[in-house]
Amino acid sequence: MARTDSGQDAVRARAVGVLAGIVRWVGLLIALVLVVHVVLYMGNANPDNAITAFFRGAAEPLSLAFKSLFTPEDVKLGVLINYSIAAVFWLVVSSVAAKLIRRLG
């Protein structure tokens, strides 16, 4: 019977690790989308280009309320600051969530 418990514990530990890894990767991918949007915007990428439009469209909802947190006169500076803060937010939240999953699992 001890063998079964140990086997179940190993499976559970592996599942918890996978779940925590997925949460971490999702946070990293969201942050990457936000950073790519900032780079394209700061670099004056063609707004009609499909790649630029994709990242702009994906970054909008992912930036949450951060997209209008600061409103400097320079619009580019606002995009740089606000979307960068959103990227850091997602990195921190996903990291904390992954650690919490591992600890509770």
The first five atom37 places (N, CA, C, CB, O) and aatype in JSON, in Angstrom:
{
  "aatype": [12, 0, 1, 16, 3, 15, 7, 5, 3, 0, 19, 1, 0, 1, 0, 19, 7, 19, 10, 0, 7, 9, 19, 1, 17, 19, 7, 10, 10, 9, 0, 10, 19, 10, 19, 19, 8, 19, 19, 10, 18, 12, 7, 2, 0, 2, 14, 3, 2, 0, 9, 16, 0, 13, 13, 1, 7, 0, 0, 6, 14, 10, 15, 10, 0, 13, 11, 15, 10, 13, 16, 14, 6, 3, 19, 11, 10, 7, 19, 10, 9, 2, 18, 15, 9, 0, 0, 19, 13, 17, 10, 19, 19, 15, 15, 19, 0, 0, 11, 10, 9, 1, 1, 10, 7],
  "atom_mask": [
    [1, 1, 1, 1, 1],
    [1, 1, 1, 1, 1],
    [1, 1, 1, 1, 1],
    [1, 1, 1, 1, 1],
    [1, 1, 1, 1, 1],
    [1, 1, 1, 1, 1],
    [1, 1, 1, 0, 1],
    [1, 1, 1, 1, 1],
    [1, 1, 1, 1, 1],
    [1, 1, 1, 1, 1],
    [1, 1, 1, 1, 1],
    [1, 1, 1, 1, 1],
    [1, 1, 1, 1, 1],
    [1, 1, 1, 1, 1],
    [1, 1, 1, 1, 1],
    [1, 1, 1, 1, 1],
    [1, 1, 1, 0, 1],
    [1, 1, 1, 1, 1],
    [1, 1, 1, 1, 1],
    [1, 1, 1, 1, 1],
    [1, 1, 1, 0, 1],
    [1, 1, 1, 1, 1],
    [1, 1, 1, 1, 1],
    [1, 1, 1, 1, 1],
    [1, 1, 1, 1, 1],
    [1, 1, 1, 1, 1],
    [1, 1, 1, 0, 1],
    [1, 1, 1, 1, 1],
    [1, 1, 1, 1, 1],
    [1, 1, 1, 1, 1],
    [1, 1, 1, 1, 1],
    [1, 1, 1, 1, 1],
    [1, 1, 1, 1, 1],
    [1, 1, 1, 1, 1],
    [1, 1, 1, 1, 1],
    [1, 1, 1, 1, 1],
    [1, 1, 1, 1, 1],
    [1, 1, 1, 1, 1],
    [1, 1, 1, 1, 1],
    [1, 1, 1, 1, 1],
    [1, 1, 1, 1, 1],
    [1, 1, 1, 1, 1],
    [1, 1, 1, 0, 1],
    [1, 1, 1, 1, 1],
    [1, 1, 1, 1, 1],
    [1, 1, 1, 1, 1],
    [1, 1, 1, 1, 1],
    [1, 1, 1, 1, 1],
    [1, 1, 1, 1, 1],
    [1, 1, 1, 1, 1],
    [1, 1, 1, 1, 1],
    [1, 1, 1, 1, 1],
    [1, 1, 1, 1, 1],
    [1, 1, 1, 1, 1],
    [1, 1, 1, 1, 1],
    [1, 1, 1, 1, 1],
    [1, 1, 1, 0, 1],
    [1, 1, 1, 1, 1],
    [1, 1, 1, 1, 1],
    [1, 1, 1, 1, 1],
    [1, 1, 1, 1, 1],
    [1, 1, 1, 1, 1],
    [1, 1, 1, 1, 1],
    [1, 1, 1, 1, 1],
    [1, 1, 1, 1, 1],
    [1, 1, 1, 1, 1],
    [1, 1, 1, 1, 1],
    [1, 1, 1, 1, 1],
    [1, 1, 1, 1, 1],
    [1, 1, 1, 1, 1],
    [1, 1, 1, 1, 1],
    [1, 1, 1, 1, 1],
    [1, 1, 1, 1, 1],
    [1, 1, 1, 1, 1],
    [1, 1, 1, 1, 1],
    [1, 1, 1, 1, 1],
    [1, 1, 1, 1, 1],
    [1, 1, 1, 0, 1],
    [1, 1, 1, 1, 1],
    [1, 1, 1, 1, 1],
    [1, 1, 1, 1, 1],
    [1, 1, 1, 1, 1],
    [1, 1, 1, 1, 1],
    [1, 1, 1, 1, 1],
    [1, 1, 1, 1, 1],
    [1, 1, 1, 1, 1],
    [1, 1, 1, 1, 1],
    [1, 1, 1, 1, 1],
    [1, 1, 1, 1, 1],
    [1, 1, 1, 1, 1],
    [1, 1, 1, 1, 1],
    [1, 1, 1, 1, 1],
    [1, 1, 1, 1, 1],
    [1, 1, 1, 1, 1],
    [1, 1, 1, 1, 1],
    [1, 1, 1, 1, 1],
    [1, 1, 1, 1, 1],
    [1, 1, 1, 1, 1],
    [1, 1, 1, 1, 1],
    [1, 1, 1, 1, 1],
    [1, 1, 1, 1, 1],
    [1, 1, 1, 1, 1],
    [1, 1, 1, 1, 1],
    [1, 1, 1, 1, 1],
    [1, 1, 1, 0, 1]
  ],
  "atom_positions": [
    [[0.81, -1.19, 0.0], [0.0, 0.0, 0.0], [0.86, 1.26, 0.0], [-0.93, -0.01, 1.19], [0.49, 2.25, -0.61]],
    [[1.98, 1.23, 0.66], [2.88, 2.38, 0.69], [3.39, 2.68, -0.71], [4.05, 2.13, 1.65], [3.62, 3.84, -1.07]],
    [[3.56, 1.63, -1.49], [4.04, 1.83, -2.86], [3.04, 2.62, -3.68], [4.31, 0.49, -3.53], [3.43, 3.49, -4.46]],
    [[1.77, 2.34, -3.54], [0.73, 3.04, -4.28], [0.69, 4.51, -3.88], [-0.63, 2.38, -4.05], [0.57, 5.38, -4.74]],
    [[0.79, 4.79, -2.59], [0.79, 6.17, -2.14], [1.97, 6.93, -2.71], [0.81, 6.24, -0.61], [1.85, 8.07, -3.14]],
    [[3.12, 6.28, -2.7], [4.32, 6.93, -3.24], [4.18, 7.16, -4.74], [5.57, 6.09, -2.94], [4.64, 8.18, -5.26]],
    [[3.56, 6.22, -5.44], [3.33, 6.39, -6.88], [2.35, 7.51, -7.16], [0.0, 0.0, 0.0], [2.53, 8.29, -8.1]],
    [[1.32, 7.6, -6.34], [0.34, 8.67, -6.49], [0.97, 10.02, -6.17], [-0.87, 8.42, -5.59], [0.67, 11.02, -6.83]],
    [[1.83, 10.04, -5.18], [2.52, 11.29, -4.83], [3.41, 11.76, -5.97], [3.35, 11.11, -3.56], [3.51, 12.95, -6.25]],
    [[4.06, 10.81, -6.62], [4.94, 11.16, -7.74], [4.13, 11.71, -8.91], [5.75, 9.94, -8.2], [4.53, 12.68, -9.55]],
    [[2.99, 11.09, -9.17], [2.12, 11.56, -10.26], [1.59, 12.95, -9.93], [0.95, 10.57, -10.5], [1.55, 13.84, -10.78]],
    [[1.18, 13.13, -8.69], [0.65, 14.43, -8.27], [1.74, 15.51, -8.36], [0.1, 14.35, -6.83], [1.48, 16.62, -8.83]],
    [[2.94, 15.18, -7.91], [4.04, 16.14, -7.97], [4.36, 16.51, -9.42], [5.3, 15.56, -7.29], [4.63, 17.67, -9.72]],
    [[4.31, 15.53, -10.29], [4.58, 15.8, -11.7], [3.49, 16.69, -12.31], [4.69, 14.48, -12.49], [3.78, 17.62, -13.06]],
    [[2.22, 16.4, -11.98], [1.1, 17.19, -12.49], [1.18, 18.63, -11.98], [-0.24, 16.56, -12.08], [0.94, 19.57, -12.74]],
    [[1.5, 18.79, -10.71], [1.63, 20.13, -10.13], [2.77, 20.88, -10.82], [1.89, 20.05, -8.61], [2.63, 22.06, -11.13]],
    [[3.88, 20.2, -11.06], [5.0, 20.83, -11.75], [4.65, 21.26, -13.16], [0.0, 0.0, 0.0], [5.05, 22.34, -13.6]],
    [[3.91, 20.42, -13.86], [3.48, 20.75, -15.23], [2.54, 21.96, -15.2], [2.79, 19.54, -15.89], [2.69, 22.88, -16.01]],
    [[1.58, 21.95, -14.3], [0.65, 23.06, -14.2], [1.37, 24.37, -13.88], [-0.41, 22.77, -13.14], [1.09, 25.41, -14.48]],
    [[2.29, 24.31, -12.93], [3.06, 25.51, -12.57], [3.89, 25.99, -13.76], [3.98, 25.22, -11.36], [4.01, 27.19, -13.99]],
    [[4.45, 25.06, -14.5], [5.23, 25.42, -15.69], [4.37, 26.07, -16.76], [0.0, 0.0, 0.0], [4.79, 27.03, -17.41]],
    [[3.17, 25.56, -16.95], [2.25, 26.14, -17.93], [1.88, 27.57, -17.54], [0.98, 25.28, -18.07], [1.86, 28.47, -18.38]],
    [[1.58, 27.77, -16.26], [1.24, 29.11, -15.78], [2.4, 30.07, -16.03], [0.88, 29.09, -14.28], [2.2, 31.2, -16.47]],
    [[3.59, 29.62, -15.74], [4.78, 30.46, -15.94], [4.97, 30.8, -17.41], [6.04, 29.76, -15.4], [5.26, 31.95, -17.75]],
    [[4.83, 29.81, -18.28], [5.0, 30.04, -19.72], [3.92, 30.96, -20.28], [4.98, 28.71, -20.46], [4.21, 31.78, -21.16]],
    [[2.71, 30.84, -19.8], [1.64, 31.73, -20.26], [1.99, 33.18, -19.9], [0.26, 31.33, -19.63], [1.84, 34.09, -20.72]],
    [[2.47, 33.4, -18.68], [2.89, 34.74, -18.27], [4.02, 35.27, -19.13], [0.0, 0.0, 0.0], [4.03, 36.44, -19.51]],
    [[4.98, 34.4, -19.45], [6.1, 34.82, -20.31], [5.62, 35.17, -21.71], [7.16, 33.71, -20.38], [6.08, 36.15, -22.29]],
    [[4.7, 34.39, -22.26], [4.19, 34.66, -23.61], [3.39, 35.96, -23.65], [3.32, 33.49, -24.09], [3.48, 36.72, -24.61]],
    [[2.61, 36.21, -22.61], [1.86, 37.47, -22.55], [2.82, 38.65, -22.48], [0.9, 37.49, -21.32], [2.64, 39.64, -23.18]],
    [[3.84, 38.53, -21.65], [4.84, 39.6, -21.54], [5.55, 39.79, -22.88], [5.86, 39.27, -20.44], [5.83, 40.92, -23.28]],
    [[5.84, 38.71, -23.56], [6.5, 38.8, -24.87], [5.64, 39.54, -25.87], [6.84, 37.4, -25.4], [6.14, 40.38, -26.62]],
    [[4.36, 39.25, -25.91], [3.43, 39.94, -26.82], [3.46, 41.45, -26.53], [1.98, 39.39, -26.68], [3.51, 42.26, -27.45]],
    [[3.42, 41.81, -25.25], [3.43, 43.23, -24.88], [4.74, 43.9, -25.27], [3.2, 43.38, -23.39], [4.73, 45.02, -25.77]],
    [[5.85, 43.22, -25.05], [7.16, 43.8, -25.39], [7.31, 43.94, -26.91], [8.3, 42.92, -24.83], [7.82, 44.96, -27.39]],
    [[6.88, 42.93, -27.66], [6.96, 43.03, -29.13], [6.11, 44.2, -29.62], [6.51, 41.7, -29.8], [6.52, 44.93, -30.52]],
    [[4.94, 44.38, -29.04], [4.09, 45.52, -29.42], [4.83, 46.84, -29.16], [2.76, 45.49, -28.64], [4.82, 47.73, -30.01]],
    [[5.45, 46.97, -28.01], [6.2, 48.19, -27.67], [7.32, 48.41, -28.67], [6.78, 48.11, -26.24], [7.51, 49.52, -29.17]],
    [[8.07, 47.37, -28.98], [9.2, 47.5, -29.92], [8.69, 47.92, -31.3], [9.98, 46.16, -30.03], [9.27, 48.81, -31.92]],
    [[7.64, 47.3, -31.77], [7.09, 47.67, -33.08], [6.57, 49.1, -33.08], [5.97, 46.7, -33.49], [6.78, 49.84, -34.04]],
    [[5.9, 49.49, -32.01], [5.35, 50.85, -31.92], [6.47, 51.89, -31.86], [4.44, 50.97, -30.69], [6.42, 52.9, -32.55]],
    [[7.46, 51.62, -31.02], [8.58, 52.57, -30.87], [9.4, 52.67, -32.15], [9.48, 52.15, -29.69], [9.99, 53.7, -32.45]],
    [[9.44, 51.57, -32.9], [10.19, 51.54, -34.14], [9.42, 52.04, -35.35], [0.0, 0.0, 0.0], [9.89, 51.93, -36.48]],
    [[8.23, 52.59, -35.12], [7.39, 53.1, -36.2], [7.06, 52.04, -37.25], [8.07, 54.27, -36.88], [7.09, 52.31, -38.45]],
    [[6.74, 50.83, -36.79], [6.35, 49.77, -37.72], [5.06, 50.17, -38.44], [6.17, 48.41, -36.98], [4.23, 50.89, -37.89]],
    [[4.92, 49.71, -39.65], [3.75, 50.01, -40.47], [2.49, 49.48, -39.76], [3.88, 49.38, -41.9], [2.36, 48.27, -39.57]],
    [[1.58, 50.36, -39.35], [0.39, 49.92, -38.63], [-0.56, 49.06, -39.47], [-0.37, 51.12, -38.11], [-1.41, 48.37, -38.93]],
    [[-0.41, 49.11, -40.8], [-1.26, 48.3, -41.67], [-0.7, 46.9, -41.91], [-1.45, 49.0, -42.99], [-1.37, 46.05, -42.49]],
    [[0.52, 46.66, -41.46], [1.14, 45.36, -41.62], [0.42, 44.34, -40.73], [2.66, 45.42, -41.28], [0.02, 44.67, -39.61]],
    [[0.26, 43.12, -41.23], [-0.49, 42.09, -40.49], [0.19, 41.73, -39.17], [-0.64, 40.83, -41.36], [-0.49, 41.49, -38.17]],
    [[1.51, 41.68, -39.15], [2.23, 41.33, -37.92], [2.03, 42.42, -36.88], [3.74, 41.12, -38.2], [1.73, 42.14, -35.72]],
    [[2.2, 43.65, -37.29], [2.01, 44.78, -36.38], [0.58, 44.81, -35.86], [2.36, 46.11, -37.09], [0.35, 45.02, -34.67]],
    [[-0.37, 44.62, -36.75], [-1.78, 44.63, -36.35], [-2.08, 43.48, -35.39], [-2.69, 44.53, -37.58], [-2.86, 43.65, -34.44]],
    [[-1.47, 42.32, -35.62], [-1.68, 41.18, -34.73], [-1.21, 41.5, -33.31], [-0.95, 39.93, -35.26], [-1.95, 41.31, -32.34]],
    [[0.01, 41.99, -33.2], [0.56, 42.28, -31.87], [-0.17, 43.44, -31.19], [2.05, 42.6, -31.97], [-0.38, 43.42, -29.98]],
    [[-0.57, 44.43, -31.97], [-1.35, 45.54, -31.4], [-2.68, 45.03, -30.87], [-1.58, 46.65, -32.45], [-3.08, 45.37, -29.76]],
    [[-3.36, 44.21, -31.66], [-4.65, 43.66, -31.25], [-4.54, 42.73, -30.05], [0.0, 0.0, 0.0], [-5.43, 42.71, -29.19]],
    [[-3.47, 41.95, -30.0], [-3.28, 41.04, -28.87], [-2.87, 41.8, -27.61], [-2.23, 39.98, -29.21], [-3.26, 41.43, -26.5]],
    [[-2.08, 42.85, -27.77], [-1.58, 43.59, -26.62], [-2.65, 44.43, -25.94], [-0.44, 44.49, -27.04], [-2.61, 44.63, -24.72]],
    [[-3.61, 44.91, -26.71], [-4.66, 45.77, -26.14], [-5.34, 45.15, -24.92], [-5.71, 46.07, -27.2], [-5.29, 45.74, -23.84]],
    [[-5.97, 43.98, -25.06], [-6.65, 43.43, -23.88], [-5.69, 42.93, -22.81], [-7.55, 42.29, -24.31], [-6.04, 42.92, -21.63]],
    [[-4.48, 42.53, -23.2], [-3.52, 42.01, -22.23], [-2.9, 43.1, -21.36], [-2.43, 41.25, -22.94], [-2.34, 42.81, -20.31]],
    [[-3.0, 44.33, -21.82], [-2.41, 45.43, -21.04], [-3.31, 45.85, -19.88], [-2.15, 46.62, -21.94], [-2.9, 46.64, -19.03]],
    [[-4.53, 45.31, -19.86], [-5.49, 45.58, -18.78], [-5.67, 47.08, -18.58], [-5.02, 44.93, -17.46], [-5.75, 47.83, -19.56]],
    [[-5.73, 47.53, -17.36], [-5.92, 48.96, -17.07], [-4.61, 49.74, -17.15], [-6.54, 49.14, -15.69], [-4.61, 50.96, -16.98]],
    [[-3.51, 49.05, -17.39], [-2.22, 49.72, -17.45], [-2.06, 50.59, -18.69], [-1.1, 48.71, -17.4], [-1.25, 51.52, -18.7]],
    [[-2.82, 50.3, -19.75], [-2.63, 51.02, -21.02], [-2.9, 52.52, -20.9], [-3.52, 50.44, -22.08], [-2.45, 53.3, -21.74]],
    [[-3.63, 52.91, -19.88], [-3.89, 54.34, -19.69], [-3.46, 54.82, -18.3], [-5.38, 54.64, -19.89], [-3.96, 55.83, -17.8]],
    [[-2.54, 54.12, -17.7], [-2.09, 54.46, -16.35], [-1.4, 55.82, -16.33], [-1.16, 53.39, -15.81], [-1.71, 56.67, -15.49]],
    [[-0.48, 56.02, -17.24], [0.21, 57.31, -17.38], [-0.15, 57.9, -18.73], [1.76, 57.14, -17.23], [-0.23, 57.18, -19.73]],
    [[-0.36, 59.2, -18.76], [-0.73, 59.87, -20.02], [0.2, 61.06, -20.28], [-2.21, 60.33, -19.97], [-0.23, 62.21, -20.2]],
    [[1.46, 60.78, -20.59], [2.36, 61.88, -20.91], [1.99, 62.5, -22.26], [3.83, 61.4, -20.94], [1.25, 61.91, -23.04]],
    [[2.51, 63.68, -22.51], [2.22, 64.35, -23.78], [2.74, 63.54, -24.96], [2.84, 65.74, -23.8], [2.09, 63.49, -26.01]],
    [[3.89, 62.92, -24.79], [4.47, 62.08, -25.85], [3.77, 60.72, -25.83], [6.02, 61.92, -25.66], [3.93, 59.95, -24.88]],
    [[3.0, 60.42, -26.87], [2.23, 59.19, -26.93], [3.14, 57.97, -26.89], [1.37, 59.16, -28.19], [2.82, 56.97, -26.25]],
    [[4.28, 58.04, -27.57], [5.21, 56.92, -27.58], [5.72, 56.61, -26.18], [6.39, 57.22, -28.51], [5.85, 55.44, -25.8]],
    [[6.0, 57.64, -25.43], [6.46, 57.44, -24.06], [5.37, 56.76, -23.23], [6.86, 58.79, -23.42], [5.66, 55.9, -22.41]],
    [[4.13, 57.15, -23.46], [3.01, 56.52, -22.76], [2.91, 55.03, -23.08], [0.0, 0.0, 0.0], [2.71, 54.22, -22.18]],
    [[3.05, 54.68, -24.35], [3.01, 53.27, -24.75], [4.17, 52.52, -24.12], [3.05, 53.13, -26.3], [4.0, 51.42, -23.58]],
    [[5.35, 53.1, -24.18], [6.54, 52.46, -23.6], [6.34, 52.19, -22.11], [7.78, 53.35, -23.81], [6.56, 51.07, -21.65]],
    [[5.93, 53.18, -21.37], [5.79, 53.03, -19.92], [4.63, 52.09, -19.57], [5.56, 54.41, -19.27], [4.82, 51.13, -18.81]],
    [[3.47, 52.36, -20.1], [2.28, 51.61, -19.71], [2.34, 50.13, -20.1], [1.05, 52.23, -20.32], [2.02, 49.27, -19.28]],
    [[2.73, 49.84, -21.32], [2.78, 48.45, -21.76], [3.95, 47.7, -21.12], [2.89, 48.38, -23.27], [3.87, 46.49, -20.91]],
    [[5.02, 48.41, -20.8], [6.14, 47.78, -20.08], [5.72, 47.42, -18.66], [7.36, 48.71, -20.05], [6.08, 46.35, -18.17]],
    [[4.98, 48.29, -18.01], [4.47, 47.98, -16.67], [3.55, 46.77, -16.73], [3.73, 49.2, -16.06], [3.59, 45.91, -15.86]],
    [[2.72, 46.71, -17.76], [1.82, 45.56, -17.92], [2.63, 44.27, -18.1], [0.88, 45.77, -19.13], [2.27, 43.23, -17.54]],
    [[3.71, 44.33, -18.88], [4.55, 43.14, -19.09], [5.16, 42.68, -17.77], [5.66, 43.43, -20.12], [5.16, 41.49, -17.46]],
    [[5.68, 43.61, -16.99], [6.26, 43.27, -15.69], [5.18, 42.69, -14.78], [6.92, 44.51, -15.04], [5.43, 41.73, -14.05]],
    [[4.0, 43.26, -14.81], [2.87, 42.76, -14.01], [2.63, 41.29, -14.32], [1.59, 43.58, -14.27], [2.53, 40.47, -13.41]],
    [[2.53, 40.94, -15.61], [2.25, 39.56, -15.98], [3.38, 38.63, -15.57], [2.03, 39.46, -17.48], [3.13, 37.49, -15.16]],
    [[4.63, 39.09, -15.66], [5.75, 38.27, -15.22], [5.67, 37.99, -13.73], [7.08, 38.95, -15.57], [5.88, 36.86, -13.28]],
    [[5.38, 39.02, -12.96], [5.3, 38.87, -11.5], [4.11, 37.98, -11.12], [5.18, 40.25, -10.82], [4.26, 37.06, -10.31]],
    [[2.96, 38.25, -11.7], [1.76, 37.47, -11.35], [1.93, 36.0, -11.71], [0.53, 38.05, -12.07], [1.59, 35.12, -10.92]],
    [[2.46, 35.73, -12.89], [2.62, 34.32, -13.29], [3.68, 33.63, -12.44], [3.0, 34.23, -14.76], [3.54, 32.44, -12.14]],
    [[4.71, 34.34, -12.05], [5.74, 33.77, -11.19], [5.18, 33.45, -9.81], [6.93, 34.73, -11.07], [5.41, 32.36, -9.28]],
    [[4.46, 34.38, -9.23], [3.84, 34.16, -7.91], [2.82, 33.02, -7.99], [3.16, 35.47, -7.4], [2.78, 32.17, -7.1]],
    [[2.01, 33.0, -9.03], [1.0, 31.94, -9.18], [1.67, 30.58, -9.32], [0.11, 32.22, -10.4], [1.21, 29.6, -8.73]],
    [[2.76, 30.5, -10.1], [3.46, 29.22, -10.27], [4.06, 28.75, -8.94], [4.58, 29.36, -11.33], [3.99, 27.57, -8.61]],
    [[4.63, 29.66, -8.18], [5.18, 29.29, -6.87], [4.08, 28.84, -5.92], [5.95, 30.47, -6.26], [4.26, 27.89, -5.16]],
    [[2.95, 29.52, -5.97], [1.81, 29.16, -5.11], [1.29, 27.77, -5.48], [0.68, 30.22, -5.24], [0.97, 26.97, -4.59]],
    [[1.2, 27.49, -6.76], [0.75, 26.17, -7.22], [1.69, 25.09, -6.72], [0.65, 26.13, -8.75], [1.25, 24.05, -6.24]],
    [[2.98, 25.34, -6.84], [3.96, 24.35, -6.37], [3.87, 24.15, -4.87], [5.38, 24.77, -6.75], [3.95, 23.02, -4.37]],
    [[3.71, 25.24, -4.14], [3.66, 25.15, -2.68], [2.38, 24.45, -2.21], [3.75, 26.55, -2.06], [2.44, 23.63, -1.3]],
    [[1.24, 24.76, -2.82], [-0.02, 24.16, -2.41], [-0.18, 22.73, -2.94], [-1.18, 25.01, -2.88], [-0.91, 21.92, -2.37]],
    [[0.53, 22.44, -4.03], [0.42, 21.12, -4.65], [1.2, 20.11, -3.91], [0.0, 0.0, 0.0], [1.22, 18.94, -4.29]]
  ]
}
